[in-house]
């Protein structure tokens, strides 16, 4: 069901919109975690390292899909807040068609270039074959990846965070079952988890598309719409291009950091991969609060109600802060247990040690990350994309530069100490912009509501 976020108590509205997003992404990360756990325990630490080495590359292509989805989500939300449903439908059809074309191009690029990228990243020979296999299968399902990400952003833009939760839960369960069958029953190794991901994403994308088409047919509109509009696409790309650049540079940064990790060998690679998986699921609730803040902001900017955004922001900061503190305590107390779940504990104590060190350093600053992400959600949703881009890139750039620079002084631990420093720099930039209030006049579209009948 579509949710109008321009009415009601801002804090309550934001909370109940964010909760299904958090749960949905936890399901998504769950099957990513299970992939790594099954590989680490039933195939070996070298296979886990191969999946970890592949992750930074796949994130580059996910970043493009995410950037495009962010652009469409903000524009759809602003039109939805302004009650211009014809433009909402035009925007939805336009971005779906464009996503299909772009995913086909990137499939060719990904399948053809995966080996070259792995070599450039200094991937060790003992994990190269598995990493290459994983990537080629993953890229073969690029259409489903793009379609599902786009559909999820559309549902969220309409204030519906429950539908993606249902489809993600179904996809996660399917993925886990297929992991167990392909890897344990048929002994397919790394290829098995890749095929499980491809199939589960495909099913979820198809079901999401069918449900969206049903919803669009039921949507009542008073103005005309089209199935593709170049001007609408240009408006979407005003946010999508900077967001894609930001996401792509972030992923390139991850590739550069992974290359640094690879220098320390497969033990550090495996520990870093396991800790990275845990870290990614630990920060998800705070990331989703920021995403919810983006939709909340976009709808209220479209409705001409920036004062609601300020109230919602305060609620978002409280939510992110509380979550950050809770997760930090959990990882400090049981970090070794979580990392140990990815590998055979008795024979991989060094791997566990690397992972625990990473988690204890990074988790200490989760509150900083949560506050930064929520602030950036406001800038993104308001269409103040240039400052959002500056904040994000300064965050990333400092992380990569410091990781390499400090590695010569303190060794591998520089890789994880650089992360919270980057968060702090990004937070300062975002807070300065929010304090100025200039983000309130950055709407991307003419959001003057149509007159009532």
GIMONOR-V939505 format. One line per field, one symbol per residue. phi: phi as a letter, one per 40 degrees, with the letter a starting at -180 (. if undefined). burial: b if it has 9 or more other C-alpha atoms within 8 Angstrom, else e. A space follows every 50 residues. Layout:
phi = ???
burial = ???
This chain:
phi = .cbcccbgcdccccccccdccccccccccdccccdccccccbbhcccccc ccccccccccccccccccccccccccccccccgbcccccccccccccccc ccccccccccccbccccccccgccccbccccccdcccccccddcdccccc ccccdcccgbbcddccccccccccccccdccccccbgcgccccccccdcc ccccccccccccccccccccbbbcabcabcccccccccbcccccdccccd ccccccccccddccgcccdcccccccccdccccddccccccccccdcccc cccgbcccccccccccccdccccdcccdcccccbdcccccccbcdcbbcc ccccccddcccccdbcccccccccccccccccgccccdccccccdcdccc ccccccccbbgcccccccccccdccccdccccccccgcccbbdcbcbcdc ccc
burial = eeebbbeeebbebbbebbebbbbbbbbbbbbbbbbbbbbbbebbbbbbbb bbbbebbbbbbbbbbbbbbbbbbbbbbbbbbbebbbbbbbbbbbbbbebb eebbebbeebbeebeebbeebbbbeebbebbbbbbbbbbbbbbbbbbbbb bbbbbbbbbbbeebbbbbbbbbbbbbebbbbbbbeeebbbbbbbbbbbbb bbbbbebbbeebeeeeeeeeeeeeeeebbeebbebbbbbbbbbbbbbbbb bbbbbbbbbbbbebbbbbbbbbbbbebbbbbebbbbbbbbbbbbbbbbbb bbbebbebbebbbebbbebbbbbbbebbebbbeebbebbbbbbbbeebee bbbbbbbbbbbbbebbbbbbbbbbbbbbbbbbbbbebbbbbbbbbbbbbb ebbbebbeeeebbbbbbbbbbbbbbbbebbbebbeeeebbebbeeebeee eee
